[in-house]
């Protein structure tokens, strides 16, 4: 367990990561309110957001949180594929929103919260797995050929992210229709 009291930097990261979900709802509400989507902006942003959603699904189908340093699926090619997927979804949403202020809000939120979450997660993994995690970071050590598991993806709560993705696109589509 990380000693947050002994490390003020980690404590700040923890507080940011802890506030991430609640802040995300506030940022999303503001961004939806400001959004001025068009059918063209939706056509530009939806594929990018969809790619992010697919990356998240792929990653969640391999991740075994707290049990191992996952080295299969997208984890063979990148660290933090769930966060990268979230970032792509956010950038896609920002493009679809077609409003610079909404886009700026979303991108700023993602930059702050995802970087904090990634750093905190790395400290946690280093604490739990030590040298094994450091090997993974260096791209060394054994790779895993484990297959994607839809059951694991669902167990990791990714169905909620997919529902949020569908709801966001639906709301933007509705707003584009109402504005046209």
N, C-alpha and C positions, 0 to 999 in steps of 0.2 A: 504494500500500500504506500502510495506517495505521501511524503511528509510535507503537506502544503504549508504548515506553519513555519517550517525551516526555510522555505523557498518562496519569497514574495512574488517572484515572476510566475512560478507555477500556480500560485494562489490566484493571481489575476487571470491567468488562462482558464483556470477552473471556473471562476465567476462568469467569465464571458461565455464559456461553453455551457454553463448551467442556464444562463439567460437566453441561449440561442433559440430555443423553440418558441418561447413566449415572444421574444423580439421578432422572430420570423413571422408570426401571425400579425403583428402590428405593421411590419414593413410590407407584408403581402397586402393587407387591407389598404394601406396608403397607396401602394403601387397600382392596385386594381382601381382605386378611386381616380387616380391621375391618368391611368392608361387611356389612350385614344387609338385602339387597334383598328386596322383596316384589314381587308381580306388579303392584301399584298403583304402587310407586315406579319400577319398570321402565317402565310405561306412561307415567309422567310424564317420566322422564329420557331415554328412547330417542329420542323425536322431536326434542328439543333437540340431543342428540348427533348425530343423523342430519342435522339442518340444518347443524351445524358441519362434518360430513364432506362434505356437498354443497358448502358454501362452499369448502372446501379443494380439492376436485376441480375446481371451476370455476376457481379461482385458478391451480392448477397447470397447467391446460390453456391458460393465457395467458402464464405467466411464462417469460421467457428470462433466466435468472440470469447476471449478469455481462456481458451483451451489450447491454442497453438498460435504460432506465427504462420499465417496462411500464405502458401506459396503456389497455389494453383489458380487457374483462370486468369483474370486480369492482374492478380497479385504477382504473377510471374513477370509482368511487364512494367508495372508501376506501383508506387506506394499510394495508398489512399484512393482507390478507384471509386469508392462510394462518394467521397468528397468531390472528386473530379466530375463524377456524374451529376452531383448536385449543382456544381458550378456551371456545367453545360446546360442543365435545365434552367438555371437562373438567367444565363446569357440568352438562351432561346426565348424565355419569357420577356426579358428586357427588349429584345428585338421585336417581338410580337406586340408589345405594349405601345410601341411607336410614340413614346413620350420621353424625351431626354431626362426629365426629373425623375420619373418612375424608374428608368433604366439606371440612373445614377444611384438611387436609393438601394435598388436590388444589388447592384455590383458592389457598392460599399459594404452593405450588410454581409454579403458572401465573403468578401475579402477579409473582413475582420473576424467573423465567426468561424469560417472554415480554417483559416490559418491558426487561430487559437485552438480549435478542436484538434487539428492535425498535430500541433506541437504537444499538446497535453496527451494525446493518444500515444505519441512516440515515447514520451517520458514514462507513461504507464507500461507500455510494452517492454521498454528497456528494463524497467524495474522488475517486471514479471518474468521476462525471458532472457535477460542479460545478453550474453555473447551470441545467442541464437538470433536475436533481433538485430544486433550489430552486423552479423553475417548477412542477413537478409538485406539490410540497408546497403551493404557493399556489393550486393548481387552475387555473393558467394553462398556456398552451402547447397544442400540438396534441393531440387525442385520437386514439386508434387504433380502427379498426373491425375489427381482426383477429378472426377466428372462433375458437371453442374448438377445441383440438386434443387428441384422445385420445392421440395419439402423444407430444405434448409433456407431457401429464399423466403418462403412464407414464415418460417420460424424467426427469421431475422426482422420481421415486420415490414418487409418491402411491399406488401400489398397495400399498405397505407400510403406509401410514397406514390405508388401507381394510381391510387384513387385520387390523391392530391394533384397529380399530373393531369389526369382526365378532367377533374373539376376546374383546374386553372385554364386549361384549353377551352373547356365548355363556357366558362364565364367570359373569357376573352372573345370567343365566338359570338356569344350573346351580345356583348357590348359592341362588337363590330357591326352586328346586324342592327342594333338599336341606333348606332351612330350613322348608318348608311342611308 
